[in-house]
Amino acid sequence: MANKRVLVVGLGNMGMSHALAYTRIPGFEVVGVCERRIAKRDLPEALKGAKKFDDFDKALVELKPDVVSINTLPDTHAQFAIKAMEAGAHVFVEKPLADTIENAEKAVATARRTGRKLVIGYILRQHPSWTKFIEIARQLGTPLVFRMNLNQQSNGETWDWHKRLMDSFPPIVDCGVHYVDVMCQMTKAKPVKVHAIGAQLTNEVKKQNYGMLQVMFDDGSVGWYEAGWGPMMSETAFFVKDVIGPKGSVSIVMAETSGDVKSDDINAHTKTNQILWHHSDMSKPDERIDVSDEPDHDELCEREQRFLLKAIEEDIDLSDHMEDAVNSLKIVMAADRSIHEGQVVTL
């Protein structure tokens, strides 16, 4: 079978990780890379053979790729994905799928109509310890209580990157889709209400760089998620991943040895170290499940692309995958609306 010819658009943190992932996977060949300032970009050895473009439309017409990998800022995600699928390409797009619910639904409708595969970059779905975390949470009964956050004390380059991301979305939306998606996988119930609050802690950005949402599900499950970015953020309790149900609780915990982990370390956002499982009936002592030999960030990007290749080659039905991406976006967008309107949003 011939290699799938890939065009990678956007070569920031995630884009470069994905671009290099394709070069390590038999079945893919990166034939083009595209970003606005491509002329100044010195590419790693593995990507030297790829053709450089600073115009997406031109790259699409000239290369006629089999796969387009979209790692640009969120306000272009849906638009680029739709153009790529209309041109006959399968698509990998970083989360969030779109900047509005309407655009997300348009992208999904295009995938259905064209028969192209659309994979959204929910990196935690490819992560063995997060799938274990979800599996245990589903055994805790109903309703569930979700407590999650990811606050990042970002400085220098990381803060510059966060500020660019905030041109599109506040952290509660950009990061929140991951963790809300995890909640939705754990309960399978429908989200019904969202309430959120936020604060703008610096004049360097126009968006609230801190936010906290609360979500209610129709099975009685409730959850909160908190996210803040910036040099002022606290390193205290920046990483909480905790689920409680009638039968006990499960938590992702940092092992005792990892006390020097910093909140802006990209590997710390997916690393789990240990899963702590507590049984409310005391039938078993608390279990600490060691998951320290887990994949790092680049390996996870590679797993996402292997999933895309499998979906294409085996014609996997991605309906649930796409639907979940739209639902998690609905929740975080409702949270953003709740902050601005100062009231609970009913979904």
Secondary structure, DSSP 8 states (H G I E B T S, - for coil): ---EEEEEE--SHHHHHHHHHHHTSTTEEEEEEE-TTGGG----GGGTTSEEES-HHHHHHHH--SEEEE-S-HHHHHHHHHHHHHTT-EEEEESSS-SSHHHHHHHHHHHHHHT--EEEE-GGGG-HHHHHHHHHHTTS-SS-EEEEEEEEE--HHHHHHHHHHTTT--HHHHTHHHHHHHHHHHH---EEEEEEEEE---TT-SS-SEEEEEEEETTS-EEEEEEEEETT--STT-EEEEEEETTEEEEEE--GGGTT--TT-GGGGT--SEEEEEETT-SS--EEEE-TT---HHHHHHHHHHHHHHHHHTT---HHHHHHHHHHHHHHHHHHHHHHHTS-EE-
